[in-house]
Amino acid sequence: MPAEPLDFMEEKMKEFYSALYEVQNQEQQQAQGSTPPQTTKPLIQRVSPLLLDKKADFQKCFEPRLVAFGPLHHGNPKFQRAEQYKLKFAARFVHVSGTNCDDLFKKVKAQIDDLRKCYTPEDVEAYDDDKLAWMLFVDGSAVLCAVRYVMEGMFDELNTRTYLLVFAQLDLFLLENQLPYKLLKILIGSAKDPPVWEQSITDFIAHNLMTNIHQKRKQVVDDKDYAHLLERLRDELLTGKEMKIDSSVMGRMLLSSGVSRKHRKTFRSIKELKESGIHVKPSTTNNLKDISFYCNFLGTLMMPRLLVDDSTASKFLNLVALEMCQDFKNDSEVTSYLCFMDALIESADDVKELRDTGMLHNYLGKNEEVAELFKNMSGGLVPDQTRYIEVIDDIHKYCNSPWRGVATKANKAGRWIGKFAICISRSIFHM
């Protein structure tokens, strides 16, 4: 048997030692307290091929429908018509904001080195500083104009069909279509009334929350250092107060008598939970992490309300794509939420139960479509296994408690007595 060629082994050893050096260098940085690469803001980048392979049926959710923002889809003939609209929107921003084109462009170009670093090098290497600065200046100005005018309902002034603006809004939350938030800050900071433009973004994000429960709009200026609008949407979905309700003394006794099946991978659907005496109750927050379980006499699972429509898949999957970015340190909260919902929704009956409680608002179509949507969105995703461990354990304890059947029967008897009392009172008053 002939021996391995020496040059082959030399090449392989060179590759191995290169990887070894990278590992040692990373450990040295961590020991010195240096910032690991993953703690930085995520770059604006393309969707992971791994996710694209898993979500082949959702390919359209990751691609612009109407307009391209930034360099990743710039120059595609498909979006050529939208370029003229962007130019008009940008011109309106310059006019309304009381600025001037030359000054704004110069301010963007002055920061072009930092703005270039917001993208992966290969996605911007074909653009010199002038071309990249001009692209970002026009795109950023157009976005700010569209967001403000849409939120203030001034569609006629834009001289654009409403349905086109709807598609354009969806394009603003694609991972590959993001603009640096730093760019928007530069443009807003040059306007004569920055708080007005800041507020329009705040309102726009609130309007696009999938958990939006029409809370009173906050008059705030958010000074957080976001990477882009998609990251701000994610941040809004994962922050805010969480409604925690403690179990009663009786409820804690009931839970303590149950056994938690920690190694069980899934738990019961909404319909099965209801049959076990557990009811779903909507919380009053927009926080996707606001999922809790408490027990008084019966069990209650609390979750934020959810709006499901034609934009739901696109927003959720692009948030998943953001969480999968290698340079983005996160706990996969949105991914875990989707998998949690998929465990609860097995059929159209589960969707109906959620709608009846006011937890889910279906603007998509039939209940079957919603059930299928969550099944397809969560397929192949890897959640954080510890995200809802306490909630799941308590549900298992409740369902496995020897006293759970007594509580359920007592509740049914109470409802029957209540109905009987109502019938008696009606009979008396009509005698």
HUQUI-V506426 format. One record per backbone hydrogen bond with DSSP energy under -0.5 kcal/mol. NH is the residue of the N-H (numbers start at 1). CO is the residue of the C=O. If there is no record, write none. Layout:
NH/CO ; NH/CO
//
This chain:
8/5 ; 9/5 ; 10/6 ; 11/7 ; 12/8 ; 13/9 ; 14/10 ; 15/11 ; 16/12 ; 17/13 ; 18/14 ; 19/15 ; 20/16 ; 21/17 ; 22/18 ; 23/19 ; 24/20 ; 25/21 ; 26/22 ; 27/23 ; 28/24 ; 29/25 ; 30/26 ; 31/27 ; 32/28 ; 33/30 ; 34/29 ; 36/34 ; 39/36 ; 40/37 ; 44/118 ; 45/43 ; 51/48 ; 52/48 ; 53/49 ; 54/50 ; 55/51 ; 56/53 ; 58/55 ; 59/56 ; 61/58 ; 62/59 ; 63/60 ; 76/73 ; 79/76 ; 80/77 ; 83/79 ; 83/80 ; 84/80 ; 84/81 ; 85/81 ; 86/82 ; 87/83 ; 88/84 ; 89/85 ; 90/86 ; 91/87 ; 92/88 ; 93/89 ; 94/90 ; 95/91 ; 96/92 ; 97/93 ; 98/95 ; 99/94 ; 104/100 ; 105/101 ; 106/102 ; 107/103 ; 108/104 ; 109/105 ; 110/106 ; 111/107 ; 111/108 ; 112/109 ; 115/111 ; 116/112 ; 117/113 ; 118/115 ; 119/116 ; 120/44 ; 123/120 ; 124/120 ; 124/121 ; 125/121 ; 127/124 ; 132/128 ; 133/129 ; 134/130 ; 135/131 ; 136/132 ; 137/133 ; 138/134 ; 139/135 ; 140/136 ; 141/137 ; 142/138 ; 143/139 ; 144/140 ; 145/141 ; 146/142 ; 147/143 ; 148/144 ; 149/145 ; 150/146 ; 151/147 ; 152/148 ; 153/150 ; 154/149 ; 155/153 ; 158/154 ; 158/155 ; 159/155 ; 159/156 ; 160/155 ; 164/161 ; 165/161 ; 166/162 ; 167/163 ; 168/164 ; 169/165 ; 170/166 ; 171/167 ; 172/168 ; 172/169 ; 173/170 ; 174/171 ; 177/174 ; 178/175 ; 181/227 ; 183/180 ; 184/180 ; 185/181 ; 186/182 ; 187/183 ; 188/184 ; 189/185 ; 190/186 ; 190/187 ; 191/187 ; 191/188 ; 192/97 ; 194/191 ; 196/193 ; 197/193 ; 198/194 ; 199/195 ; 200/196 ; 201/197 ; 202/198 ; 203/199 ; 204/200 ; 205/201 ; 206/202 ; 207/203 ; 208/204 ; 208/205 ; 209/206 ; 212/209 ; 220/218 ; 222/220 ; 223/221 ; 226/224 ; 232/228 ; 233/229 ; 234/230 ; 235/231 ; 236/232 ; 237/233 ; 238/234 ; 238/235 ; 239/236 ; 244/242 ; 245/243 ; 246/244 ; 248/295 ; 252/248 ; 253/249 ; 254/250 ; 255/251 ; 256/252 ; 257/253 ; 258/255 ; 261/259 ; 262/260 ; 264/261 ; 270/344 ; 273/269 ; 274/270 ; 275/271 ; 276/272 ; 277/274 ; 278/273 ; 279/277 ; 279/299 ; 281/301 ; 283/303 ; 288/237 ; 288/286 ; 290/287 ; 291/289 ; 292/302 ; 294/300 ; 296/298 ; 299/277 ; 300/294 ; 301/279 ; 302/292 ; 302/300 ; 303/281 ; 306/359 ; 307/210 ; 308/306 ; 308/361 ; 309/307 ; 312/309 ; 315/311 ; 316/312 ; 317/313 ; 318/314 ; 319/315 ; 320/316 ; 321/317 ; 322/318 ; 323/319 ; 324/320 ; 325/322 ; 328/325 ; 329/38 ; 329/327 ; 330/328 ; 336/332 ; 337/333 ; 338/334 ; 339/335 ; 340/336 ; 341/337 ; 342/338 ; 343/339 ; 344/340 ; 345/341 ; 346/344 ; 350/347 ; 351/347 ; 352/348 ; 353/349 ; 354/350 ; 355/351 ; 356/352 ; 357/353 ; 358/354 ; 358/355 ; 359/354 ; 360/354 ; 361/306 ; 362/360 ; 363/308 ; 363/361 ; 369/366 ; 370/366 ; 371/367 ; 372/368 ; 373/369 ; 374/370 ; 375/371 ; 376/372 ; 377/373 ; 378/374 ; 379/375 ; 381/378 ; 383/381 ; 385/383 ; 387/384 ; 389/386 ; 392/388 ; 393/389 ; 394/390 ; 395/391 ; 396/392 ; 397/393 ; 398/394 ; 399/395 ; 400/396 ; 401/397 ; 401/398 ; 404/401 ; 407/403 ; 408/404 ; 409/405 ; 410/406 ; 411/407 ; 412/408 ; 413/409 ; 414/410 ; 415/411 ; 416/412 ; 417/413 ; 418/414 ; 419/415 ; 420/416 ; 421/417 ; 422/418 ; 423/419 ; 424/420 ; 425/421 ; 426/422 ; 427/423 ; 428/424 ; 429/425 ; 430/426 ; 431/428
//
